[in-house]
Amino acid sequence: MRRVSAQLETVSGPEEEELIVQGVRFAFRVHQFAGGFDVETMRAFQELRDKVTTCHEQCQNQQQQKASCRSSAC
């Protein structure tokens, strides 16, 4: 999980989405194996949620900048 989280800091776009999916799958498997959520699993899900939120916000900002640039003929 920490590997996926660290790699998310260095990639973007489709690669980032794939790493997020891997992280969620891993966390879910740990949940199933352990028989429930422990503190570490909850922390992993919270980290992923925060990263997804940040990624989503960055993507929206980039799209807005592109649209703004097109309309103002940058």
Beta strands, then each sheet from edge to edge (+ up, - down):
end
